[in-house]
Amino acid sequence: MQSTAPSDRLRFGIIGIGMQGSGLLRDASNCPASNGVAACDLYDGRHTLAQEIVSKKNSTTQPL
């Protein structure tokens, strides 16, 4: 199994984990060369959804 060079990896954050955002997050998380680093949404329930989608390996934030 070859590892991906750091320069070939995509790091991303997502704002909004609603219907469209959760689908995009799910698709991006399934890409082996991507690394989601943060997710942000106003609603706490969507923070939980984001963590479930990525198996709790990303951080989530909530606006103040």
N, CA and C atoms as a LAMMPS dump frame, in Angstrom:
ITEM: TIMESTEP
0
ITEM: NUMBER OF ATOMS
192
ITEM: BOX BOUNDS ff ff ff
-5.0000000000000000e+02 5.0000000000000000e+02
-5.0000000000000000e+02 5.0000000000000000e+02
-5.0000000000000000e+02 5.0000000000000000e+02
ITEM: ATOMS id mol type element x y z
1 1 1 N 0.834 -1.181 0
2 1 2 C 0 0 0
3 1 3 C 0.877 1.243 0
4 2 1 N 0.668 2.123 -0.95
5 2 2 C 1.439 3.351 -1.041
6 2 3 C 0.784 4.442 -0.207
7 3 1 N 1.607 5.24 0.434
8 3 2 C 1.063 6.377 1.165
9 3 3 C 1.059 7.599 0.251
10 4 1 N 0.152 8.521 0.529
11 4 2 C 0.024 9.726 -0.27
12 4 3 C 0.979 10.785 0.268
13 5 1 N 1.708 11.418 -0.61
14 5 2 C 2.629 12.485 -0.201
15 5 3 C 1.831 13.638 0.392
16 6 1 N 2.359 14.313 1.404
17 6 2 C 1.636 15.437 2.011
18 6 3 C 1.226 16.505 0.993
19 7 1 N 2.031 16.724 -0.015
20 7 2 C 1.701 17.733 -1.025
21 7 3 C 0.551 17.297 -1.936
22 8 1 N 0.196 16.022 -1.905
23 8 2 C -0.895 15.507 -2.728
24 8 3 C -2.185 15.307 -1.931
25 9 1 N -2.181 15.689 -0.662
26 9 2 C -3.369 15.536 0.175
27 9 3 C -4.167 16.835 0.193
28 10 1 N -5.465 16.724 0.299
29 10 2 C -6.368 17.863 0.372
30 10 3 C -6.888 17.991 1.793
31 11 1 N -6.613 19.114 2.442
32 11 2 C -7.156 19.399 3.772
33 11 3 C -8.302 20.374 3.587
34 12 1 N -9.433 20.124 4.256
35 12 2 C -10.581 21.002 4.063
36 12 3 C -11.362 21.187 5.361
37 13 1 N -12.088 22.286 5.402
38 13 2 C -13.052 22.561 6.455
39 13 3 C -14.383 22.821 5.786
40 14 1 N -15.463 22.59 6.49
41 14 2 C -16.781 22.774 5.909
42 14 3 C -17.634 23.615 6.849
43 15 1 N -18.367 24.554 6.274
44 15 2 C -19.284 25.402 7.032
45 15 3 C -20.692 25.042 6.579
46 16 1 N -21.485 24.541 7.503
47 16 2 C -22.864 24.146 7.199
48 16 3 C -22.956 22.653 6.946
49 17 1 N -23.597 21.936 7.871
50 17 2 C -23.693 20.481 7.76
51 17 3 C -25.162 20.083 7.58
52 18 1 N -25.879 20.876 6.815
53 18 2 C -27.277 20.559 6.534
54 18 3 C -27.37 19.436 5.512
55 19 1 N -28.434 19.458 4.719
56 19 2 C -28.641 18.384 3.744
57 19 3 C -27.511 18.326 2.718
58 20 1 N -27.194 19.448 2.097
59 20 2 C -26.147 19.474 1.077
60 20 3 C -24.768 19.29 1.704
61 21 1 N -24.509 19.986 2.796
62 21 2 C -23.208 19.919 3.446
63 21 3 C -22.861 18.539 3.963
64 22 1 N -23.854 17.842 4.514
65 22 2 C -23.578 16.497 5.03
66 22 3 C -23.254 15.536 3.892
67 23 1 N -23.913 15.702 2.749
68 23 2 C -23.596 14.869 1.587
69 23 3 C -22.198 15.141 1.058
70 24 1 N -21.841 16.421 0.996
71 24 2 C -20.493 16.784 0.546
72 24 3 C -19.433 16.268 1.512
73 25 1 N -19.709 16.375 2.812
74 25 2 C -18.769 15.888 3.819
75 25 3 C -18.597 14.382 3.713
76 26 1 N -19.681 13.669 3.499
77 26 2 C -19.624 12.209 3.363
78 26 3 C -18.785 11.82 2.138
79 27 1 N -19.03 12.486 1.017
80 27 2 C -18.283 12.175 -0.2
81 27 3 C -16.799 12.505 -0.049
82 28 1 N -16.509 13.664 0.525
83 28 2 C -15.108 14.069 0.704
84 28 3 C -14.392 13.154 1.689
85 29 1 N -15.086 12.683 2.707
86 29 2 C -14.462 11.809 3.705
87 29 3 C -14.119 10.445 3.134
88 30 1 N -14.817 10.047 2.078
89 30 2 C -14.549 8.753 1.451
90 30 3 C -13.382 8.801 0.476
91 31 1 N -12.904 9.989 0.167
92 31 2 C -11.764 10.139 -0.736
93 31 3 C -10.48 9.889 0.049
94 32 1 N -9.659 8.932 -0.371
95 32 2 C -8.472 8.581 0.415
96 32 3 C -7.438 9.693 0.512
97 33 1 N -7.405 10.637 -0.413
98 33 2 C -6.395 11.695 -0.383
99 33 3 C -6.898 12.964 0.294
100 34 1 N -8.052 12.893 0.966
101 34 2 C -8.583 14.086 1.627
102 34 3 C -8.508 13.943 3.138
103 35 1 N -8.465 15.092 3.811
104 35 2 C -8.386 15.111 5.259
105 35 3 C -9.219 16.283 5.753
106 36 1 N -10.424 16.006 6.232
107 36 2 C -11.262 17.05 6.797
108 36 3 C -10.697 17.479 8.134
109 37 1 N -10.504 18.77 8.329
110 37 2 C -9.891 19.244 9.562
111 37 3 C -10.872 19.96 10.479
112 38 1 N -12.008 20.435 9.965
113 38 2 C -12.969 21.128 10.827
114 38 3 C -14.342 21.163 10.165
115 39 1 N -15.364 21.22 11.007
116 39 2 C -16.737 21.376 10.545
117 39 3 C -17.425 22.385 11.46
118 40 1 N -18.217 23.269 10.885
119 40 2 C -18.862 24.316 11.657
120 40 3 C -20.336 24.393 11.283
121 41 1 N -21.194 24.49 12.29
122 41 2 C -22.622 24.687 12.062
123 41 3 C -23.22 25.332 13.296
124 42 1 N -24.298 26.044 13.116
125 42 2 C -24.949 26.751 14.214
126 42 3 C -25.631 25.791 15.183
127 43 1 N -26.106 24.659 14.679
128 43 2 C -26.899 23.735 15.488
129 43 3 C -26.053 22.573 16.023
130 44 1 N -26.181 22.311 17.32
131 44 2 C -25.407 21.25 17.972
132 44 3 C -25.66 19.876 17.357
133 45 1 N -26.882 19.598 16.955
134 45 2 C -27.204 18.3 16.371
135 45 3 C -26.424 18.029 15.101
136 46 1 N -26.1 19.071 14.386
137 46 2 C -25.323 18.894 13.156
138 46 3 C -23.852 18.673 13.461
139 47 1 N -23.383 19.144 14.604
140 47 2 C -22.022 18.806 15.028
141 47 3 C -21.923 17.303 15.243
142 48 1 N -22.939 16.761 15.895
143 48 2 C -22.983 15.316 16.129
144 48 3 C -23.031 14.566 14.801
145 49 1 N -23.843 15.054 13.868
146 49 2 C -23.941 14.426 12.551
147 49 3 C -22.589 14.434 11.844
148 50 1 N -21.886 15.561 11.893
149 50 2 C -20.565 15.647 11.247
150 50 3 C -19.6 14.654 11.866
151 51 1 N -19.632 14.515 13.176
152 51 2 C -18.73 13.57 13.841
153 51 3 C -19.082 12.131 13.477
154 52 1 N -20.366 11.835 13.315
155 52 2 C -20.763 10.484 12.905
156 52 3 C -20.308 10.193 11.481
157 53 1 N -20.41 11.174 10.607
158 53 2 C -20.022 10.976 9.21
159 53 3 C -18.536 10.658 9.098
160 54 1 N -17.716 11.347 9.857
161 54 2 C -16.265 11.167 9.744
162 54 3 C -15.691 10.32 10.874
163 55 1 N -16.522 9.634 11.59
164 55 2 C -16.107 8.752 12.687
165 55 3 C -15.331 9.488 13.768
166 56 1 N -15.751 10.687 14.081
167 56 2 C -15.197 11.503 15.167
168 56 3 C -13.709 11.81 15.022
169 57 1 N -13.2 11.864 13.803
170 57 2 C -11.792 12.191 13.632
171 57 3 C -11.568 13.661 13.282
172 58 1 N -12.634 14.445 13.092
173 58 2 C -12.506 15.875 12.828
174 58 3 C -12.955 16.67 14.029
175 59 1 N -12.504 17.905 14.12
176 59 2 C -13.02 18.783 15.167
177 59 3 C -14.255 19.5 14.638
178 60 1 N -15.138 19.859 15.545
179 60 2 C -16.305 20.645 15.158
180 60 3 C -16.32 21.905 15.998
181 61 1 N -16.842 22.961 15.427
182 61 2 C -16.903 24.237 16.125
183 61 3 C -18.31 24.804 16.057
184 62 1 N -18.608 25.696 16.98
185 62 2 C -19.899 26.358 17.01
186 62 3 C -19.651 27.858 17.121
187 63 1 N -20.318 28.678 16.291
188 63 2 C -20.118 30.12 16.402
189 63 3 C -20.61 30.636 17.754
190 64 1 N -19.967 31.664 18.26
191 64 2 C -20.376 32.266 19.534
192 64 3 C -21.503 33.234 19.34
